[in-house]
Amino acid sequence: MSDKEIKVPNIGEFKDVEVIEVLVSNGQSVSKNDPLITIESDKSSVEIPASFDGKVKSVKIKVGDRVSEGDLILTVEQPGEEEKSVEQKTIKETKTVTNQNQEEKIVKVTQTQNLTKKDNSEASSASPKVRKFARELGVNINEIVGSERQGRIVEDDVKNFISSRINKTPDKTEVQPKKIVSEFPHSDFGEIKVKDMPRVKKLASTYLVNSWTTIPHVTNHDEADITEMEDFRTSLTDMYTGERKKITPLAFIVKALVASLKKFPSFNSSIDDIENGKITMKNYFHVGIAVDTPHGLMVPKIRNADNKSISYISNELKTVSDQCRNLKIDKKEFFGGSMTITSLGGIGGSFFTPIINYPEVAILGVGKAQKKQIFFNGKFETRTMLPLSLSYDHRIIDGAEAARFNNDLKENLGKNFAYKLAV
């Protein structure tokens, strides 16, 4: 055995060119003109071929190194005369069998292209021209199985890969989001404590992820002038005792929302059967209320809100909220809603982007009412303004309809509606 060195040949005026690919490894047999490495300059990518046959003994460079003319790439072992004679005899004996099976192998590779799962962490062997061809077609070349010697990829492999993907039945098991794992554990940076996620939040997370990833959300922000409504609400008294009635603003918002749902029925629908082009229109008005509890967010329903008075709705809101906090509410009460209201009024904040409660098609976010100077009746006055954030499913509700819905809701929360309510 004799060792020979393969060095970087004349590459013109280029120096310190980056190695972007090493195509061989220790112990691998190479033939003359087989590509060994790929280097890339600002202008082009070039493959450096082997200058003679042999077996790779030691690769001297790696991806990321910078090389110039004359730098050592690898050393190659070349067999002596006796070994060459034995090798040539073996090649001659197997040549006939190889030729007989060659056509079958080529067909097999073509047919199984893309059906074989390939580890993307393994760098694929391909010329710069083929790599460019794959990039232009939007194909990850590391997913392709090459049909040439030692898995080398040619243009036909790229074409077969695309063809098989087009004709292949989608495999749902393949469409899985890649889990991102932090490179460093949290404990590397200080003291931590790991605890179990609350069961309610764990259950809700599945629905939230489904809603956010499957529904095209759009949010319309607006403000409603509720000055007269608030004056009316705070002036309510019991007709028998004369005591002030404590009615939550949310009860008024529920009634106002129901009135708008009657006028805009598409907001009181579901498209959980969208694959078949079916829309479920609801003739009932069950308004969901997002309740903040120590266990997580729950959304019970105020059933048949259109047939209930403001006082009754206010009392029912307290009842279902207590049942949620004490985990004494029936699971069925979280389903079958028309539309959901999530209010931050008691906590603070103005506008936000609420996530739609699937399979509903819209959700109303309510912020904290604030007193502002508003140009009203020809002059600036202090008015009570309520932030509204309406998220809707853009597959069934367009922007113009959402704006009209918000305008109607603002009217329902305004002066005329407030005084017509039955208490």
Secondary structure as a PSIPRED ss2 file (coil, helix, strand):
# PSIPRED VFORMAT (PSIPRED V4.0)

   1 M C   1.000  0.000  0.000
   2 S E   0.000  0.000  1.000
   3 D E   0.000  0.000  1.000
   4 K E   0.000  0.000  1.000
   5 E E   0.000  0.000  1.000
   6 I E   0.000  0.000  1.000
   7 K E   0.000  0.000  1.000
   8 V C   1.000  0.000  0.000
   9 P C   1.000  0.000  0.000
  10 N C   1.000  0.000  0.000
  11 I C   1.000  0.000  0.000
  12 G C   1.000  0.000  0.000
  13 E C   1.000  0.000  0.000
  14 F C   1.000  0.000  0.000
  15 K C   1.000  0.000  0.000
  16 D C   1.000  0.000  0.000
  17 V E   0.000  0.000  1.000
  18 E E   0.000  0.000  1.000
  19 V E   0.000  0.000  1.000
  20 I E   0.000  0.000  1.000
  21 E E   0.000  0.000  1.000
  22 V E   0.000  0.000  1.000
  23 L C   1.000  0.000  0.000
  24 V C   1.000  0.000  0.000
  25 S C   1.000  0.000  0.000
  26 N C   1.000  0.000  0.000
  27 G C   1.000  0.000  0.000
  28 Q C   1.000  0.000  0.000
  29 S E   0.000  0.000  1.000
  30 V E   0.000  0.000  1.000
  31 S C   1.000  0.000  0.000
  32 K C   1.000  0.000  0.000
  33 N C   1.000  0.000  0.000
  34 D C   1.000  0.000  0.000
  35 P E   0.000  0.000  1.000
  36 L E   0.000  0.000  1.000
  37 I E   0.000  0.000  1.000
  38 T E   0.000  0.000  1.000
  39 I E   0.000  0.000  1.000
  40 E E   0.000  0.000  1.000
  41 S C   1.000  0.000  0.000
  42 D C   1.000  0.000  0.000
  43 K C   1.000  0.000  0.000
  44 S C   1.000  0.000  0.000
  45 S E   0.000  0.000  1.000
  46 V E   0.000  0.000  1.000
  47 E E   0.000  0.000  1.000
  48 I E   0.000  0.000  1.000
  49 P E   0.000  0.000  1.000
  50 A C   1.000  0.000  0.000
  51 S C   1.000  0.000  0.000
  52 F C   1.000  0.000  0.000
  53 D C   1.000  0.000  0.000
  54 G E   0.000  0.000  1.000
  55 K E   0.000  0.000  1.000
  56 V E   0.000  0.000  1.000
  57 K E   0.000  0.000  1.000
  58 S E   0.000  0.000  1.000
  59 V E   0.000  0.000  1.000
  60 K C   1.000  0.000  0.000
  61 I C   1.000  0.000  0.000
  62 K C   1.000  0.000  0.000
  63 V C   1.000  0.000  0.000
  64 G C   1.000  0.000  0.000
  65 D C   1.000  0.000  0.000
  66 R E   0.000  0.000  1.000
  67 V E   0.000  0.000  1.000
  68 S C   1.000  0.000  0.000
  69 E C   1.000  0.000  0.000
  70 G C   1.000  0.000  0.000
  71 D C   1.000  0.000  0.000
  72 L E   0.000  0.000  1.000
  73 I E   0.000  0.000  1.000
  74 L E   0.000  0.000  1.000
  75 T E   0.000  0.000  1.000
  76 V E   0.000  0.000  1.000
  77 E E   0.000  0.000  1.000
  78 Q E   0.000  0.000  1.000
  79 P C   1.000  0.000  0.000
  80 G C   1.000  0.000  0.000
  81 E H   0.000  1.000  0.000
  82 E H   0.000  1.000  0.000
  83 E H   0.000  1.000  0.000
  84 K H   0.000  1.000  0.000
  85 S H   0.000  1.000  0.000
  86 V H   0.000  1.000  0.000
  87 E H   0.000  1.000  0.000
  88 Q H   0.000  1.000  0.000
  89 K H   0.000  1.000  0.000
  90 T H   0.000  1.000  0.000
  91 I H   0.000  1.000  0.000
  92 K H   0.000  1.000  0.000
  93 E H   0.000  1.000  0.000
  94 T H   0.000  1.000  0.000
  95 K H   0.000  1.000  0.000
  96 T H   0.000  1.000  0.000
  97 V H   0.000  1.000  0.000
  98 T H   0.000  1.000  0.000
  99 N H   0.000  1.000  0.000
 100 Q H   0.000  1.000  0.000
 101 N H   0.000  1.000  0.000
 102 Q H   0.000  1.000  0.000
 103 E H   0.000  1.000  0.000
 104 E H   0.000  1.000  0.000
 105 K H   0.000  1.000  0.000
 106 I H   0.000  1.000  0.000
 107 V H   0.000  1.000  0.000
 108 K H   0.000  1.000  0.000
 109 V H   0.000  1.000  0.000
 110 T H   0.000  1.000  0.000
 111 Q H   0.000  1.000  0.000
 112 T H   0.000  1.000  0.000
 113 Q C   1.000  0.000  0.000
 114 N C   1.000  0.000  0.000
 115 L C   1.000  0.000  0.000
 116 T C   1.000  0.000  0.000
 117 K C   1.000  0.000  0.000
 118 K C   1.000  0.000  0.000
 119 D C   1.000  0.000  0.000
 120 N C   1.000  0.000  0.000
 121 S C   1.000  0.000  0.000
 122 E C   1.000  0.000  0.000
 123 A C   1.000  0.000  0.000
 124 S C   1.000  0.000  0.000
 125 S C   1.000  0.000  0.000
 126 A E   0.000  0.000  1.000
 127 S C   1.000  0.000  0.000
 128 P H   0.000  1.000  0.000
 129 K H   0.000  1.000  0.000
 130 V H   0.000  1.000  0.000
 131 R H   0.000  1.000  0.000
 132 K H   0.000  1.000  0.000
 133 F H   0.000  1.000  0.000
 134 A H   0.000  1.000  0.000
 135 R H   0.000  1.000  0.000
 136 E H   0.000  1.000  0.000
 137 L C   1.000  0.000  0.000
 138 G C   1.000  0.000  0.000
 139 V C   1.000  0.000  0.000
 140 N C   1.000  0.000  0.000
 141 I H   0.000  1.000  0.000
 142 N H   0.000  1.000  0.000
 143 E H   0.000  1.000  0.000
 144 I C   1.000  0.000  0.000
 145 V C   1.000  0.000  0.000
 146 G C   1.000  0.000  0.000
 147 S C   1.000  0.000  0.000
 148 E C   1.000  0.000  0.000
 149 R H   0.000  1.000  0.000
 150 Q H   0.000  1.000  0.000
 151 G H   0.000  1.000  0.000
 152 R C   1.000  0.000  0.000
 153 I E   0.000  0.000  1.000
 154 V C   1.000  0.000  0.000
 155 E H   0.000  1.000  0.000
 156 D H   0.000  1.000  0.000
 157 D H   0.000  1.000  0.000
 158 V H   0.000  1.000  0.000
 159 K H   0.000  1.000  0.000
 160 N H   0.000  1.000  0.000
 161 F H   0.000  1.000  0.000
 162 I H   0.000  1.000  0.000
 163 S H   0.000  1.000  0.000
 164 S H   0.000  1.000  0.000
 165 R H   0.000  1.000  0.000
 166 I H   0.000  1.000  0.000
 167 N H   0.000  1.000  0.000
 168 K C   1.000  0.000  0.000
 169 T C   1.000  0.000  0.000
 170 P C   1.000  0.000  0.000
 171 D C   1.000  0.000  0.000
 172 K C   1.000  0.000  0.000
 173 T C   1.000  0.000  0.000
 174 E C   1.000  0.000  0.000
 175 V C   1.000  0.000  0.000
 176 Q C   1.000  0.000  0.000
 177 P C   1.000  0.000  0.000
 178 K C   1.000  0.000  0.000
 179 K C   1.000  0.000  0.000
 180 I C   1.000  0.000  0.000
 181 V C   1.000  0.000  0.000
 182 S C   1.000  0.000  0.000
 183 E C   1.000  0.000  0.000
 184 F C   1.000  0.000  0.000
 185 P C   1.000  0.000  0.000
 186 H H   0.000  1.000  0.000
 187 S H   0.000  1.000  0.000
 188 D H   0.000  1.000  0.000
 189 F H   0.000  1.000  0.000
 190 G C   1.000  0.000  0.000
 191 E C   1.000  0.000  0.000
 192 I C   1.000  0.000  0.000
 193 K C   1.000  0.000  0.000
 194 V C   1.000  0.000  0.000
 195 K C   1.000  0.000  0.000
 196 D C   1.000  0.000  0.000
 197 M C   1.000  0.000  0.000
 198 P C   1.000  0.000  0.000
 199 R H   0.000  1.000  0.000
 200 V H   0.000  1.000  0.000
 201 K H   0.000  1.000  0.000
 202 K H   0.000  1.000  0.000
 203 L H   0.000  1.000  0.000
 204 A H   0.000  1.000  0.000
 205 S H   0.000  1.000  0.000
 206 T H   0.000  1.000  0.000
 207 Y H   0.000  1.000  0.000
 208 L H   0.000  1.000  0.000
 209 V H   0.000  1.000  0.000
 210 N H   0.000  1.000  0.000
 211 S H   0.000  1.000  0.000
 212 W H   0.000  1.000  0.000
 213 T H   0.000  1.000  0.000
 214 T H   0.000  1.000  0.000
 215 I C   1.000  0.000  0.000
 216 P C   1.000  0.000  0.000
 217 H E   0.000  0.000  1.000
 218 V E   0.000  0.000  1.000
 219 T E   0.000  0.000  1.000
 220 N E   0.000  0.000  1.000
 221 H E   0.000  0.000  1.000
 222 D E   0.000  0.000  1.000
 223 E E   0.000  0.000  1.000
 224 A E   0.000  0.000  1.000
 225 D E   0.000  0.000  1.000
 226 I C   1.000  0.000  0.000
 227 T H   0.000  1.000  0.000
 228 E H   0.000  1.000  0.000
 229 M H   0.000  1.000  0.000
 230 E H   0.000  1.000  0.000
 231 D H   0.000  1.000  0.000
 232 F H   0.000  1.000  0.000
 233 R H   0.000  1.000  0.000
 234 T H   0.000  1.000  0.000
 235 S C   1.000  0.000  0.000
 236 L C   1.000  0.000  0.000
 237 T E   0.000  0.000  1.000
 238 D C   1.000  0.000  0.000
 239 M C   1.000  0.000  0.000
 240 Y C   1.000  0.000  0.000
 241 T C   1.000  0.000  0.000
 242 G C   1.000  0.000  0.000
 243 E C   1.000  0.000  0.000
 244 R E   0.000  0.000  1.000
 245 K C   1.000  0.000  0.000
 246 K C   1.000  0.000  0.000
 247 I C   1.000  0.000  0.000
 248 T C   1.000  0.000  0.000
 249 P H   0.000  1.000  0.000
 250 L H   0.000  1.000  0.000
 251 A H   0.000  1.000  0.000
 252 F H   0.000  1.000  0.000
 253 I H   0.000  1.000  0.000
 254 V H   0.000  1.000  0.000
 255 K H   0.000  1.000  0.000
 256 A H   0.000  1.000  0.000
 257 L H   0.000  1.000  0.000
 258 V H   0.000  1.000  0.000
 259 A H   0.000  1.000  0.000
 260 S H   0.000  1.000  0.000
 261 L H   0.000  1.000  0.000
 262 K H   0.000  1.000  0.000
 263 K H   0.000  1.000  0.000
 264 F C   1.000  0.000  0.000
 265 P H   0.000  1.000  0.000
 266 S H   0.000  1.000  0.000
 267 F H   0.000  1.000  0.000
 268 N H   0.000  1.000  0.000
 269 S E   0.000  0.000  1.000
 270 S E   0.000  0.000  1.000
 271 I E   0.000  0.000  1.000
 272 D E   0.000  0.000  1.000
 273 D E   0.000  0.000  1.000
 274 I H   0.000  1.000  0.000
 275 E H   0.000  1.000  0.000
 276 N H   0.000  1.000  0.000
 277 G C   1.000  0.000  0.000
 278 K E   0.000  0.000  1.000
 279 I E   0.000  0.000  1.000
 280 T E   0.000  0.000  1.000
 281 M E   0.000  0.000  1.000
 282 K C   1.000  0.000  0.000
 283 N C   1.000  0.000  0.000
 284 Y C   1.000  0.000  0.000
 285 F C   1.000  0.000  0.000
 286 H C   1.000  0.000  0.000
 287 V E   0.000  0.000  1.000
 288 G E   0.000  0.000  1.000
 289 I E   0.000  0.000  1.000
 290 A C   1.000  0.000  0.000
 291 V E   0.000  0.000  1.000
 292 D E   0.000  0.000  1.000
 293 T E   0.000  0.000  1.000
 294 P C   1.000  0.000  0.000
 295 H C   1.000  0.000  0.000
 296 G E   0.000  0.000  1.000
 297 L E   0.000  0.000  1.000
 298 M E   0.000  0.000  1.000
 299 V C   1.000  0.000  0.000
 300 P C   1.000  0.000  0.000
 301 K E   0.000  0.000  1.000
 302 I E   0.000  0.000  1.000
 303 R C   1.000  0.000  0.000
 304 N C   1.000  0.000  0.000
 305 A H   0.000  1.000  0.000
 306 D H   0.000  1.000  0.000
 307 N H   0.000  1.000  0.000
 308 K C   1.000  0.000  0.000
 309 S C   1.000  0.000  0.000
 310 I H   0.000  1.000  0.000
 311 S H   0.000  1.000  0.000
 312 Y H   0.000  1.000  0.000
 313 I H   0.000  1.000  0.000
 314 S H   0.000  1.000  0.000
 315 N H   0.000  1.000  0.000
 316 E H   0.000  1.000  0.000
 317 L H   0.000  1.000  0.000
 318 K H   0.000  1.000  0.000
 319 T H   0.000  1.000  0.000
 320 V H   0.000  1.000  0.000
 321 S H   0.000  1.000  0.000
 322 D H   0.000  1.000  0.000
 323 Q H   0.000  1.000  0.000
 324 C H   0.000  1.000  0.000
 325 R H   0.000  1.000  0.000
 326 N C   1.000  0.000  0.000
 327 L C   1.000  0.000  0.000
 328 K C   1.000  0.000  0.000
 329 I C   1.000  0.000  0.000
 330 D C   1.000  0.000  0.000
 331 K H   0.000  1.000  0.000
 332 K H   0.000  1.000  0.000
 333 E H   0.000  1.000  0.000
 334 F H   0.000  1.000  0.000
 335 F C   1.000  0.000  0.000
 336 G C   1.000  0.000  0.000
 337 G C   1.000  0.000  0.000
 338 S C   1.000  0.000  0.000
 339 M E   0.000  0.000  1.000
 340 T E   0.000  0.000  1.000
 341 I E   0.000  0.000  1.000
 342 T E   0.000  0.000  1.000
 343 S E   0.000  0.000  1.000
 344 L C   1.000  0.000  0.000
 345 G C   1.000  0.000  0.000
 346 G C   1.000  0.000  0.000
 347 I C   1.000  0.000  0.000
 348 G C   1.000  0.000  0.000
 349 G C   1.000  0.000  0.000
 350 S C   1.000  0.000  0.000
 351 F C   1.000  0.000  0.000
 352 F C   1.000  0.000  0.000
 353 T C   1.000  0.000  0.000
 354 P C   1.000  0.000  0.000
 355 I C   1.000  0.000  0.000
 356 I C   1.000  0.000  0.000
 357 N C   1.000  0.000  0.000
 358 Y C   1.000  0.000  0.000
 359 P C   1.000  0.000  0.000
 360 E E   0.000  0.000  1.000
 361 V C   1.000  0.000  0.000
 362 A E   0.000  0.000  1.000
 363 I E   0.000  0.000  1.000
 364 L E   0.000  0.000  1.000
 365 G E   0.000  0.000  1.000
 366 V E   0.000  0.000  1.000
 367 G C   1.000  0.000  0.000
 368 K C   1.000  0.000  0.000
 369 A C   1.000  0.000  0.000
 370 Q E   0.000  0.000  1.000
 371 K E   0.000  0.000  1.000
 372 K E   0.000  0.000  1.000
 373 Q E   0.000  0.000  1.000
 374 I E   0.000  0.000  1.000
 375 F E   0.000  0.000  1.000
 376 F E   0.000  0.000  1.000
 377 N C   1.000  0.000  0.000
 378 G C   1.000  0.000  0.000
 379 K E   0.000  0.000  1.000
 380 F E   0.000  0.000  1.000
 381 E E   0.000  0.000  1.000
 382 T E   0.000  0.000  1.000
 383 R E   0.000  0.000  1.000
 384 T E   0.000  0.000  1.000
 385 M E   0.000  0.000  1.000
 386 L E   0.000  0.000  1.000
 387 P E   0.000  0.000  1.000
 388 L E   0.000  0.000  1.000
 389 S E   0.000  0.000  1.000
 390 L E   0.000  0.000  1.000
 391 S E   0.000  0.000  1.000
 392 Y E   0.000  0.000  1.000
 393 D E   0.000  0.000  1.000
 394 H C   1.000  0.000  0.000
 395 R C   1.000  0.000  0.000
 396 I C   1.000  0.000  0.000
 397 I C   1.000  0.000  0.000
 398 D C   1.000  0.000  0.000
 399 G H   0.000  1.000  0.000
 400 A H   0.000  1.000  0.000
 401 E H   0.000  1.000  0.000
 402 A H   0.000  1.000  0.000
 403 A H   0.000  1.000  0.000
 404 R H   0.000  1.000  0.000
 405 F H   0.000  1.000  0.000
 406 N H   0.000  1.000  0.000
 407 N H   0.000  1.000  0.000
 408 D H   0.000  1.000  0.000
 409 L H   0.000  1.000  0.000
 410 K H   0.000  1.000  0.000
 411 E H   0.000  1.000  0.000
 412 N H   0.000  1.000  0.000
 413 L C   1.000  0.000  0.000
 414 G C   1.000  0.000  0.000
 415 K H   0.000  1.000  0.000
 416 N H   0.000  1.000  0.000
 417 F H   0.000  1.000  0.000
 418 A H   0.000  1.000  0.000
 419 Y H   0.000  1.000  0.000
 420 K H   0.000  1.000  0.000
 421 L C   1.000  0.000  0.000
 422 A C   1.000  0.000  0.000
 423 V C   1.000  0.000  0.000
